Amino acid sequence: MTKSLTSSNLRIMEAPSELQEVAGRWPYGDLAHLAHVELITPRLEESVRFFTEVMGMSISGQERDSFYLRAWDDYEFHTLKLTGGKRPALGHFAFRSKDAGALARRVKALEASGLGEGWTEGDLGHGPAYRFRTPDGHRMELLFEVEYYEAPPEKRSKLKNRPSKRPLRGVPVRRLDNVNCLCAEVTPNRRFFEEVLGFKLREQKVRGEGEELGAWLSVSPLVHEIGLMRDATGLRGRFHHIAFWYGYPQHLLDLADVLVEYDVQIEAGPGKHGTTQAYFMYVFEPGGTRVELFGDTGYLIFDPTWKTVVWDVTNVNDLEKSTIWFGGQLPETFYSYGTPPVGERVGT
């Protein structure tokens, strides 16, 4: 079992005074990538079985009522944490900073925003993390110190630049790609990610001049690492889906056939979104969380002066093509279902 990194062996870094003075500045470039996601599931054993046998992920560790998993090309100890609970919900999701100074700057900005909750010692596989909430109430963490996955001999790849062999079971998903959060209002949450955390707005869906329906943002060349969608129910802090990349869009039909055979509920797809150019298929894991099989990276952005792509749904072409470039239409549940389900309170 890999040991947890805690404050006993990793000191929580304090920002030097010169960093504190500029902590609210330089937002762009401080965060590196989406690090991990915690999902709460009322059917823990079945959820673990789904992510290992169907998604092809591996268990890195277990602690109390939580399992830690990773996809075969994830370099960190874990990218998914499954925790038992009474109802399906987002536990938290975390982004890794580029260095300790970058983490200190973002923490300073978060404290100034009034949304910070404070430091935690860390978790299995990573060091101290700063916990906070989005304006809508989603729980997030920022961290820098992580433990790298070391494959045992039987799982080591002959490719030195690959963390582990591709498994012979399940899909298998290759790495964690993105998350999508439902929001009562998209705009204040999008501004928070831009102004406090340093995300860049890549694509946006609006209705006319003043109504923002969706936003797709990233801190890397990926077209998005987080999506924000307006919650049709008007509720705050709900979770829409977690997405895993497996990199073989031509195999979506094969996957659909296998998933139906093994009683995995497919909500939508296979198909392709116009927004982000994502090849997609949405399914539900046994605990009730929507999972996207992301068959392609969409596209990568290297242009430092990238202009946000805006889709205005008052335009018939934008309305149709932003959602579905090809494939069947999305069901009503895609816009109304999130976790916790309607009527449940957010939190664990």
C-alpha positions in Angstrom: 0.0 0.0 0.0 1.3 3.4 -0.9 1.6 5.8 2.0 -0.4 8.9 2.2 1.5 12.2 2.1 0.5 14.3 5.1 1.6 17.4 6.9 3.8 15.1 9.0 6.2 14.6 6.1 5.3 17.5 3.9 5.1 21.0 5.3 2.3 23.2 4.0 4.1 25.9 2.1 3.8 29.5 3.0 4.0 32.1 0.3 7.0 34.4 0.6 6.1 38.1 1.1 6.9 39.0 -2.5 4.5 36.4 -3.7 1.8 37.5 -1.3 2.0 41.0 -2.7 1.2 39.8 -6.2 -1.0 36.8 -5.3 -4.1 38.2 -7.0 -2.2 38.9 -10.2 -0.9 36.7 -13.0 -3.9 34.3 -12.9 -3.1 32.7 -16.3 -0.5 29.9 -16.2 -0.7 29.1 -12.5 -2.6 25.8 -12.9 -1.4 22.8 -14.8 -4.3 20.4 -15.3 -7.3 18.5 -13.8 -5.8 16.2 -11.1 -8.6 14.0 -9.7 -12.3 13.8 -9.0 -14.1 12.3 -6.0 -17.5 10.8 -6.7 -20.0 9.8 -3.9 -21.9 6.6 -4.7 -24.6 4.8 -2.8 -23.6 1.5 -4.5 -19.9 1.5 -3.8 -19.0 -2.1 -4.7 -21.0 -1.9 -7.9 -19.4 1.5 -8.9 -15.9 0.1 -8.2 -16.7 -3.0 -10.4 -18.0 -0.7 -13.2 -14.9 1.5 -13.2 -12.5 -1.5 -13.0 -14.2 -4.1 -15.2 -16.1 -1.8 -17.7 -13.9 1.3 -17.8 -10.7 -0.8 -17.4 -9.3 1.3 -14.5 -7.0 0.0 -11.8 -7.3 0.3 -8.0 -4.3 2.2 -6.6 -5.3 2.1 -3.0 -8.2 1.8 -0.4 -8.8 3.8 2.8 -11.9 3.3 4.9 -14.9 3.7 2.6 -13.0 5.1 -0.3 -11.3 3.5 -3.3 -8.6 5.2 -5.4 -8.4 4.4 -9.1 -6.4 5.5 -12.2 -6.6 5.0 -15.9 -3.7 3.2 -17.6 -2.1 6.4 -19.0 -2.6 8.6 -15.9 0.8 9.4 -14.3 -0.4 10.2 -10.8 -1.3 7.7 -8.0 -5.0 8.3 -8.7 -7.4 10.4 -10.8 -10.7 9.0 -9.4 -11.8 8.6 -5.8 -15.0 6.6 -5.1 -16.5 7.2 -1.7 -19.6 5.5 -0.3 -22.5 7.7 0.6 -26.3 7.9 0.8 -26.8 9.5 -2.6 -24.8 10.1 -5.8 -23.0 13.5 -5.7 -19.7 15.2 -6.5 -17.3 15.0 -3.5 -14.8 17.4 -4.9 -12.5 17.8 -7.9 -8.9 19.1 -7.8 -6.5 20.9 -10.1 -2.7 20.8 -9.7 -0.7 24.0 -9.8 2.5 24.3 -11.8 4.7 24.9 -8.7 4.5 25.9 -5.0 4.6 29.6 -5.8 1.7 29.3 -8.3 -0.3 27.4 -5.6 0.4 30.2 -3.1 -0.8 32.9 -5.5 -4.1 31.1 -6.2 -4.7 30.5 -2.5 -4.2 34.2 -1.8 -6.7 35.0 -4.5 -9.1 32.5 -3.2 -8.9 33.8 0.3 -9.6 37.3 -1.1 -12.6 36.0 -2.9 -14.3 34.8 0.3 -14.8 31.3 -1.0 -11.8 29.6 0.6 -12.3 27.0 3.2 -8.7 26.3 4.3 -6.0 23.7 4.1 -6.3 20.0 4.4 -3.4 17.7 5.2 -3.9 15.9 1.9 -5.1 12.5 0.9 -3.8 9.2 -0.2 -1.4 10.0 -3.0 -1.1 13.8 -2.7 0.1 16.4 -0.2 -1.5 19.4 1.3 -4.5 20.8 -0.6 -6.4 24.0 -0.3 -10.1 23.5 -0.3 -12.7 26.0 -1.5 -16.1 26.2 -3.3 -17.2 27.8 -6.5 -19.9 30.5 -6.4 -22.4 27.8 -7.1 -21.2 25.6 -4.3 -19.1 22.9 -6.0 -16.3 21.8 -3.7 -12.8 22.1 -5.2 -9.2 21.7 -4.2 -5.8 23.0 -5.4 -2.6 21.1 -4.8 0.9 20.7 -6.0 2.7 17.8 -4.3 1.6 14.5 -5.7 2.8 10.9 -5.6 3.6 9.4 -9.0 2.3 6.0 -9.9 5.0 3.3 -10.0 3.8 0.2 -11.9 4.7 -3.2 -10.5 6.9 -5.4 -12.8 3.9 -7.2 -14.4 2.2 -3.9 -15.3 5.3 -2.0 -16.6 5.2 -1.0 -20.2 8.1 -1.5 -22.6 7.5 2.1 -23.6 9.5 4.2 -21.1 7.1 7.1 -21.7 4.0 5.2 -20.7 3.1 4.8 -17.0 1.7 1.3 -17.3 0.6 -1.3 -19.9 -2.7 -0.9 -21.6 -5.0 -3.4 -19.8 -6.7 -6.3 -21.5 -10.1 -5.6 -19.9 -12.9 -3.1 -20.3 -12.9 0.0 -22.6 -10.2 0.8 -21.4 -10.2 4.5 -20.7 -6.8 6.1 -21.1 -6.9 9.2 -18.8 -9.1 11.5 -16.9 -10.2 14.3 -19.3 -12.7 16.8 -18.0 -15.7 17.5 -15.7 -19.0 19.3 -16.3 -20.8 21.2 -13.5 -24.4 22.4 -13.5 -24.9 26.0 -12.3 -28.0 28.0 -11.4 -26.2 30.9 -13.3 -23.2 30.3 -15.6 -21.8 33.8 -15.7 -20.6 34.3 -12.1 -19.1 30.8 -12.1 -17.3 31.3 -15.4 -15.9 34.7 -14.2 -14.7 33.0 -11.0 -12.7 30.4 -13.0 -11.3 33.1 -15.3 -10.5 35.8 -12.8 -9.6 33.9 -9.6 -8.2 30.6 -11.0 -6.8 31.7 -14.3 -8.8 29.6 -16.8 -9.2 30.7 -20.4 -12.7 30.7 -21.9 -12.5 28.6 -25.0 -16.1 28.3 -26.1 -19.4 29.7 -25.0 -23.1 29.2 -25.6 -25.4 32.1 -25.3 -29.0 33.2 -26.1 -28.9 36.7 -27.6 -26.9 39.4 -25.9 -27.4 38.7 -22.2 -28.1 35.1 -21.4 -25.2 32.7 -20.9 -26.1 29.0 -21.2 -22.7 27.3 -21.2 -19.0 27.9 -21.0 -16.0 25.6 -21.7 -12.7 26.5 -20.1 -9.2 25.2 -19.7 -5.7 25.9 -18.3 -3.9 23.9 -20.9 -4.1 23.4 -24.7 -7.1 21.1 -24.2 -10.3 22.8 -25.5 -11.8 22.3 -22.1 -11.1 20.7 -18.7 -14.3 22.1 -17.2 -17.7 22.7 -18.7 -20.3 24.9 -17.0 -23.9 24.4 -18.0 -27.0 26.2 -16.8 -29.1 23.8 -14.6 -32.6 23.6 -16.1 -34.0 23.0 -12.6 -32.6 26.3 -11.3 -30.8 24.4 -8.5 -27.2 25.2 -7.4 -24.1 23.1 -7.0 -25.1 20.0 -8.9 -22.8 17.8 -11.0 -23.4 16.8 -14.7 -20.6 14.4 -15.6 -17.1 13.1 -15.4 -15.3 12.4 -18.7 -12.5 9.9 -19.6 -10.5 10.0 -22.8 -9.7 6.8 -24.5 -8.5 8.1 -27.8 -10.2 5.8 -30.3 -13.3 7.6 -31.7 -13.8 5.0 -34.4 -14.5 2.4 -31.7 -17.5 4.2 -30.2 -20.0 1.9 -32.0 -18.1 -1.2 -30.8 -18.2 0.1 -27.3 -21.9 0.9 -27.5 -22.6 -2.7 -28.6 -20.6 -4.1 -25.7 -22.1 -1.8 -23.1 -25.7 -2.7 -24.1 -24.7 -6.4 -23.9 -23.6 -5.9 -20.3 -26.6 -3.8 -19.2 -24.8 -0.4 -19.0 -27.4 2.3 -19.5 -26.5 4.5 -22.5 -28.1 8.0 -22.2 -26.8 9.5 -25.5 -24.5 8.8 -28.4 -22.4 7.8 -30.0 -22.2 11.2 -31.7 -20.2 14.4 -32.0 -20.8 17.7 -30.4 -20.2 20.9 -32.4 -19.1 22.6 -29.2 -15.5 21.4 -28.5 -15.8 18.9 -31.4 -16.0 16.1 -28.9 -16.9 12.5 -30.0 -19.1 11.4 -27.2 -21.1 8.7 -25.5 -22.8 9.2 -22.2 -23.5 6.3 -19.8 -24.5 6.0 -16.2 -22.4 4.2 -13.6 -24.3 2.1 -11.0 -24.2 4.8 -8.4 -26.1 7.3 -10.6 -23.3 9.6 -11.9 -23.2 10.3 -15.6 -19.9 9.3 -17.3 -18.8 10.5 -20.7 -16.6 8.4 -22.9 -14.6 11.0 -24.7 -13.4 9.4 -27.9 -11.3 12.3 -29.1 -9.4 15.3 -27.7 -11.7 17.6 -29.8 -9.0 20.0 -30.8 -6.0 21.6 -29.2 -5.4 25.3 -28.7 -1.9 26.7 -29.1 -2.8 30.2 -30.2 -1.9 32.6 -27.3 -4.5 35.1 -28.7 -7.3 32.6 -29.1 -10.7 34.3 -29.4 -13.6 32.6 -27.7 -15.9 30.7 -30.0 -19.4 31.9 -29.3 -22.5 29.9 -30.3 -25.8 31.9 -30.2 -28.7 29.5 -30.0 -31.1 32.2 -31.3 -29.4 31.2 -34.6 -30.9 28.0 -36.0 -27.6 26.7 -37.2 -25.8 27.4 -33.9 -28.7 25.8 -32.0 -28.5 22.6 -34.0 -24.8 22.2 -34.7 -23.4 23.3 -31.3 -25.1 20.5 -29.6 -25.0 17.8 -32.2 -22.7 17.9 -35.2 -23.8 14.4 -36.1 -25.7 11.6 -34.2 -29.1 11.4 -32.5 -30.5 14.3 -30.5 -29.8 14.5 -26.7 -32.7 13.3 -24.5 -34.4 15.7 -22.0 -32.6 14.0 -19.1 -29.3 15.4 -20.5 -30.5 18.9 -19.4 -32.4 18.0 -16.3 -30.6 15.2 -14.6 -27.6 15.9 -12.3 -26.3 14.7 -9.0 -27.6 15.0 -6.4 -30.9 14.2 -8.1 -33.7 16.8 -7.8 -35.0 17.1 -4.3 -31.6 16.1 -2.7 -29.4 18.6 -0.9 -25.9 19.2 -2.1 -23.1 17.8 0.1 -22.1 14.6 1.9 
